[in-house]
């Protein structure tokens, strides 16, 4: 694991050399395929080096991080063309990737916390440095304070656990079970805000709307998954209390997911709509993790990976439109099928994956999560029906409102799309729909 960390460190000088923008991207792709060929033991942590190691959950999420970072550079060609601090931008992405890599592969709980919070800084720099409107400062502050407010209790909880156990290696946590309400609350809240759970989700749409395309991609694809990853890791020592208290989070998430789905129909900004749909999807993930059963854990992991690719691809699409029309408003982005018929196909493919149509990973994840929640209590069926139905509803709404209708006459000059953009969308869509073939890897991870 350390060798990949060193590889990323030695990529840093490349960021600041002239005409190395695409070179960094190519090396990231190379690293992705090298990492993909690691030997994995499904039962235990493997590839141990110092504090780093990886098991099935880490493996999938690290692969996703490298893949999305590689696609972020591809999506941000405009910065390179305009020479808008592109070297510093590459450095920022690389630092973010290093933070995420270390977060997912740390075996030490405190170090995990350190990099979990550290990944906030490059994200903040992306939003404030390369965002579009002046409100990006406010969005950055929202992001910072929502996350930092709940991360101090997490730190204190980690110190308490260390004081009791005298070690912090995550792998050994399976031998212990703390039945303490305040410890449970302090350790779990940071991850629920990061997910984000309904009630503490307000930072997400703001951050998404103000962030540049690369910021939106990494936020949707990886930052939300940090919360889910943390929950999967930390609930091991909080099993007893979670069986008593878990229903609270399940109820909030499911009702919240339903409300957010309705709220998607009120959005007039493409990015905002996609951001709210992310909250709705993550609410089912929280529900699945909190049921503490096999299906729930597997479904949460699968949906996290599937949603990472799907949501990121949809942000790419909205950005492609933004670069043409210079607006993300649904009132102006109409009749796009007349302009970019081939792009309409991609809108269809991503929005169908977003509403969990086969053969996407989202479908498998949602089936597992619905399984887990209904086996936990059949009453959850009502909210799950609503969320699934409205998920299809707002996906169709977004598709029909952007692709059909009378187009805006001010868009008189237009071109169909670049091969770079089609490749980028293809590289989002392919793993999302092909990984279903090897679903057994994700389904037997513990």
Buried (B, 14 or more C-beta within 10 A) or exposed (E): BEEBBEBBEEBBEBBEEEEBBEBBBEBBBEBBEEBEEBEBEEEEBBBBEEBBBBBBBBBBBBBBBBBBBBBBBBBBBBBBEEEBEBBBBBBBBBBBBBBBBBBBBBBBBBBBBBBBBBBBBBBBBBBBBBBBEEEBEEBBBBBBEBBEEBBEBBBBBBEBBBEEBEEBBBBEBEEEEBEBEEBBBBBBBBBBBBBBBBEBBEBBBBBBBBBBBBBBBBBBBBBBBBBBBBBBBBBBBBBEBBEEBBBEBBBBBBBBBBBBBBBBEEBEBBBBBBBBBBBBBBBBBBBBBBBBBBBBBBBBBBBBBBBBBBBBBBBBBBBBBBBBBEBBEBEBBBBBBBBBEEBBEBBEBBBBBBBBBEBBBBBBBBBBBBBBBBBBEEEBEEBBEBBBEBBBBBBEBBBEBBBBBEBBEEBEEEEEBEEEBBEBBEBBBEBBBEBBEEEEEBBEBE
